[in-house]
């Protein structure tokens, strides 16, 4: 009886760590994509600001 309980507990722990690892990897990728999007948007805004400054001088 104890062996069966220990085996079930071990399987649940393994499942939990695998699931936690997957979720952590997933959210890491999501945050990396969001960060990349914001950096691209910031770079685009800087380029547009420089174009506006040149246009405004003329």
C-alpha positions as CSV (number, residue, x, y, z in Angstrom):
1,X,0.0,0.0,0.0
2,X,2.7,2.5,0.9
3,X,4.6,1.6,-2.3
4,X,1.6,2.5,-4.4
5,X,1.1,5.7,-2.5
6,X,4.8,6.6,-2.9
7,X,4.7,5.8,-6.6
8,X,1.6,8.0,-7.1
9,X,3.1,10.9,-5.2
10,X,6.3,10.6,-7.2
11,X,4.4,10.7,-10.5
12,X,2.4,13.7,-9.3
13,X,5.6,15.6,-8.3
14,X,7.2,14.8,-11.7
15,X,4.1,16.0,-13.5
16,X,4.0,19.2,-11.4
17,X,7.7,20.0,-12.2
18,X,7.3,19.2,-15.9
19,X,4.1,21.4,-16.1
20,X,5.8,24.2,-14.1
21,X,8.8,24.1,-16.4
22,X,6.5,24.3,-19.5
23,X,4.5,27.2,-18.0
24,X,7.7,29.1,-17.1
25,X,9.2,28.6,-20.6
26,X,5.9,29.7,-22.2
27,X,5.7,32.9,-20.2
28,X,9.4,33.6,-20.8
29,X,8.7,33.5,-24.5
30,X,5.6,35.6,-24.2
31,X,7.5,38.3,-22.3
32,X,10.4,38.2,-24.7
33,X,8.0,38.8,-27.6
34,X,6.4,41.7,-25.8
35,X,9.8,43.2,-25.0
36,X,10.9,42.8,-28.6
37,X,7.7,44.5,-29.8
38,X,8.2,47.4,-27.5
39,X,11.8,47.8,-28.5
40,X,10.8,47.9,-32.2
41,X,8.1,50.4,-31.5
42,X,10.5,52.6,-29.5
43,X,13.1,52.4,-32.4
44,X,10.3,53.3,-34.9
45,X,9.3,56.3,-32.8
46,X,12.9,57.6,-32.6
47,X,13.2,57.3,-36.3
48,X,10.0,59.2,-36.9
49,X,11.0,61.9,-34.4
50,X,14.3,62.4,-36.3
51,X,12.3,62.7,-39.6
52,X,10.0,65.2,-38.0
53,X,12.8,67.3,-36.7
54,X,14.4,67.4,-40.2
55,X,11.0,68.2,-41.7
56,X,10.3,70.9,-39.1
57,X,13.6,72.7,-39.7
58,X,12.9,73.0,-43.4
